[in-house]
Structures are given as C-alpha cells and as structure tokens.
C-alpha cells in the first residue's frame, strides 16, 4: 500500500511500537529517519527496512536531549529536504512536568486546561 508519504521520522525506532511503525512505513515506500538511544538496535531496524528498497537512516540519540533532536532534524532536512510525518514512539523515563504544563520545542512555556 502506497501512502504518498515521502519522509517519515520515527523516534524510539529501535524496538517495540517504533520498530513496528518503521516496518509499516517502509512497506508503504516512505524514506525513513530512525532515532533510538541504542545504536545497535536502530542500525538493525534501518538494515531491515532498507531491504524493502527505501532509504533508511539510523541515528543514535535521546529525545530528552535537545542537541540530539536538533541533529535529527538537521540530518533529515539535509538528506530529504522535508519531514512529512513525525512519529514519537520514544519514552522518556524519570521526573516529568505536571500534566497541566509543558515546554514547546522552542522553549516557550505552554499550558492547557484540564
């Protein structure tokens, strides 16, 4: 099945839901940028998805670290020129902000009513 999607970025792509999503988008013909904390796991998924004839880039990084995210975006734009879909399947472990507030990618504080 072709979705007409050209470039998909998937975090947490080394295993679990992220890995499954990577295989599904590879089957659809999308180019993939795969991010996971464990280099060995993300390299394995990139090799497997590339066997379907798509370009699959493996990046090791942590979604809780801004430089890793910036590097992921820069690598994607350099290689493909765009991001059509972003799938965040990565988990962040440890303390987190209350559910009523969070910080956006550009650092501005945002809040919502619950």
C-alpha positions as CSV (number, residue, x, y, z in Angstrom):
1,X,0.0,0.0,0.0
2,X,1.4,3.4,-1.0
3,X,0.6,6.3,1.2
4,X,2.2,9.1,-0.8
5,X,4.4,10.0,2.1
6,X,8.0,10.7,1.3
7,X,9.8,11.2,4.5
8,X,8.9,9.8,7.9
9,X,10.9,10.5,11.1
10,X,10.4,7.9,13.9
11,X,11.7,8.2,17.4
12,X,12.0,5.1,19.6
13,X,12.6,3.2,16.4
14,X,14.9,0.5,17.8
15,X,12.2,-1.7,19.2
16,X,8.6,-2.1,20.1
17,X,6.0,0.2,18.6
18,X,8.6,2.4,16.9
19,X,10.2,-0.6,15.2
20,X,6.7,-1.9,14.1
21,X,5.8,1.6,12.7
22,X,9.1,1.8,10.8
23,X,8.4,-1.5,9.1
24,X,4.9,-0.4,8.2
25,X,6.1,2.8,6.6
26,X,8.9,1.0,4.8
27,X,6.3,-1.2,3.3
28,X,4.4,1.9,2.1
29,X,7.6,3.1,0.3
30,X,8.5,6.0,2.6
31,X,12.0,7.2,3.3
32,X,12.8,6.7,7.0
33,X,14.9,8.6,9.6
34,X,15.1,6.3,12.6
35,X,16.2,7.6,16.0
36,X,16.8,5.4,19.1
37,X,19.1,5.5,22.1
38,X,20.8,2.2,21.3
39,X,22.9,2.3,18.1
40,X,22.9,-1.5,17.6
41,X,19.1,-1.6,17.7
42,X,18.4,1.3,15.4
43,X,21.1,0.1,12.9
44,X,19.3,-3.3,12.8
45,X,15.9,-1.8,12.1
46,X,17.5,0.5,9.4
47,X,19.1,-2.5,7.6
48,X,15.8,-4.5,7.8
49,X,13.7,-1.6,6.4
50,X,16.2,-0.8,3.7
51,X,15.8,-4.3,2.4
52,X,12.4,-3.1,1.2
53,X,14.0,-0.7,-1.2
54,X,13.6,2.5,0.8
55,X,16.3,4.9,2.1
56,X,16.6,4.3,5.9
57,X,18.9,6.5,8.0
58,X,19.8,5.3,11.5
59,X,20.6,7.9,14.2
60,X,21.5,7.2,17.8
61,X,20.1,9.8,20.1
62,X,17.9,10.6,23.1
63,X,14.7,12.6,22.7
64,X,15.2,14.2,26.1
65,X,18.3,15.9,24.8
66,X,17.7,19.0,22.7
67,X,21.0,18.7,20.7
68,X,20.0,15.1,19.7
69,X,16.7,16.3,18.4
70,X,18.2,19.2,16.6
71,X,20.7,16.9,14.9
72,X,17.9,14.6,13.9
73,X,16.0,17.4,12.2
74,X,19.1,18.8,10.5
75,X,20.1,15.3,9.2
76,X,16.6,14.8,7.9
77,X,16.4,18.1,6.1
78,X,19.9,17.8,4.7
79,X,19.1,14.3,3.2
80,X,15.5,14.7,2.2
81,X,14.7,18.4,2.4
82,X,11.5,17.9,4.4
83,X,9.6,16.0,7.1
84,X,6.2,14.7,6.1
85,X,5.4,12.7,9.2
86,X,6.8,12.6,12.7
87,X,6.1,9.6,14.9
88,X,7.2,9.9,18.5
89,X,7.3,6.4,19.9
90,X,10.2,7.1,22.3
91,X,9.6,7.1,26.0
92,X,11.2,9.4,28.4
93,X,12.0,8.0,31.8
94,X,12.3,9.9,35.1
95,X,10.8,13.1,36.5
96,X,8.5,15.0,34.2
97,X,6.4,18.2,34.4
98,X,2.9,18.2,35.8
99,X,0.3,17.2,33.2
100,X,-1.0,20.8,33.2
101,X,2.1,22.3,31.7
102,X,4.9,21.5,29.3
103,X,7.6,23.2,27.2
104,X,7.4,23.5,23.5
105,X,10.4,22.8,21.2
106,X,11.3,26.5,21.1
107,X,11.4,26.7,24.9
108,X,8.3,28.8,25.4
109,X,6.2,27.7,28.3
110,X,2.7,26.5,27.3
111,X,-0.2,25.4,29.5
112,X,-3.6,23.9,28.9
113,X,-6.7,23.5,30.9
114,X,-7.6,20.0,32.2
